[in-house]
Amino acid sequence: MSLKICINGFKGRMGNAIAETAEQAGHEVTGQVDIGDDLNAALSKSDVVIDFSFHAATRAVFETAASLGKPIICGTTGHTQEERADLLKIAEAVPTVWAGNFSIGVNLLCYLTEKAAEILPLSYNAEIIEMHHRMKKDAPSGTALMLAESVLGPRNLSYDDLQHGREGVPGERGEREVGMHSLRGGDVVGDHTVIFSDIGERLELTHKASSRAIFSRGAVKAAEWTVGKAPGVYSIRDVLGLK
Ligand code: NAD
């Protein structure tokens, strides 16, 4: 099945990677939308929109897709919790796959992190470290937040337990804290490590991305998967069969 795909954020790093993957998979890129372009016109002649752009651009994408009844694949990160909750309501109107990371390896890392967080007691202190290229605009990464949720859920913790960096004299580490640390530099596509440390041992789970194709393949696969699906918000785990 060949799809007509509209890419929002077309001129960006991910926009380029998605166009290449989509064409290799036999789809047609019918919408090449970036800042200032007419999204409505481009999406009208497409079957689905794939958005990897900027957090402030997401609302217009979701509203346009919902009004045209077109499925949404969203990989954009950097939204606040409130923005996200608000956008999810709009997304319910059409089949939507929204994920902070579209790679199989990272989604498996989330699954393994959930298992570790469930099995290990709170005395195994959890810290999350991510590194990305120096052009990345948001922090922590969407993937680091997915990993944080994989720790918070099984341990009955909340977003208030996240500790974003440490400075000065923060005092002894509490058991409920989940440390979040963002490194930036060079051309790193995306590294993520979750550490569980107790007295005497430390478990580290790491994923390293070396090509954006791992995300664009997941996004194009999600676009194919939404064909014929009922409206609603789906996770990338539904698409990848990792549930
Ligand atoms: P980028 O800066 O290279 O590209 C973003 C593009 O979006 C730019 O061309 C920019 O002009 C465009 N853009 C900004 N505002 C726009 C608007 N209002 N309308 C249309 N286009 C607009 O960034 P990137 O590295 O390609 O990443 C894009 C997004 O995807 C980021 O939020 C990033 O964190 C996210 N990302 C997600 C995944 C994932 O698997 N979910 C993987 C990689 C990157």
Boltz pocket constraint, residues with backbone or C-beta under 6 A from the ligand:
constraints:
  - pocket:
      binder: B
      contacts: [[A, 8], [A, 9], [A, 10], [A, 11], [A, 12], [A, 13], [A, 14], [A, 15], [A, 33], [A, 34], [A, 35], [A, 36], [A, 51], [A, 52], [A, 53], [A, 54], [A, 55], [A, 56], [A, 57], [A, 74], [A, 75], [A, 76], [A, 77], [A, 78], [A, 99], [A, 100], [A, 101], [A, 102], [A, 103], [A, 135], [A, 142], [A, 215]]
      max_distance: 6.0
